[in-house]
Amino acid sequence: HIAVLGSTNMDLVAFVAKAPQHGETVTGREFRTIPGGKGANQAVAAARAGATVSMIGAVGNDSFGTRLRSTLEHSGVETDHLRTTEGSSGTAHIVVDDEGGNAIVVIPAANGTVDHLAPGDEGLIASADALLLQLEIPLAAVLAGAEAARAHGVRTVLTPAPAQPLPLELLNATDLLLPNEHEATTLTGRTDPGAAALALLEEVPEVVVTLGAAGSLYAARGAEPIVVPAPQVTAVDTTGAGDTFAGTLAVALTEGRPMPDALAWAAAAAALSVQRAGASESMPYRSEIEAQYTS
Ligand code: ADP
């Protein structure tokens, strides 16, 4: 059983040839609403990979909230601890141009109300095998979740995104830190992932730095770091690759797979997701991961 404490967002995406300058109006080509948020995406990845998953967080009492909740439920995520708050759901307003560049405004809205654990959340965390955390809700709640997990001996996996410096108390309540290369650099000032991982080991017992198409680097105290490669595939859309990796890694670890196998399993899942467009809708189901992993 995996608990996820984090964000749910509706991504509102406008596709245009060239993004407007300040004061300019342009006609775009297409508009899409895509359910997202790093918390919800990791929950979907873990549920599709075969785990029982509960999402802790909040949506607004608007139509986006209804759709965000049903998207999670459709992938098998339990939403009893996903609160509905007065007001708007979290949104991300994204302009994507023909070069693939983007400009994004994030409005936390309901996600911003998740600044503490609600009654019952701690009991859910205590009963979980792992707690997945990211940084798209207030830090106070991330810290409260990590400390609740720590108090009950539940493994915490923290994706430090969006990148920002972190309080020592949060790092010290984290069992496995899972940054991408950019986040690892933000946290340590080191551009080399191996050097960044070693620096992070001073605060956290285990670190996995994801390396995009190059796979991932695992470092633990007292052991030589290892690099686990990713399958070579043609990437179509890498949105949500890191969240697929996080959710499926947690599933593999809670099933007792040794770390190198778990990393290869997560890499197989993430490789499947980058070959299809979209974030959570591109995430693979367990049977697909097994086929990719053994091949
Ligand atoms: P994020 O999506 O958070 O920026 P990464 O880019 O490091 O994180 O990607 C996370 C994981 O997704 C990688 O460790 C890798 O397993 C997989 N991945 C990402 N891009 C590719 C790719 N082009 N080919 C194969 N796997 C990929």
Residues whose N, C-alpha, C, O or C-beta is under 5 A from the ligand:
A	BS01	ADP	N180 T210 L211 G212 A213 G215 S216 A230 P231 V233 A235 T238 A241 G242 F245 A267 A270 A271 V274
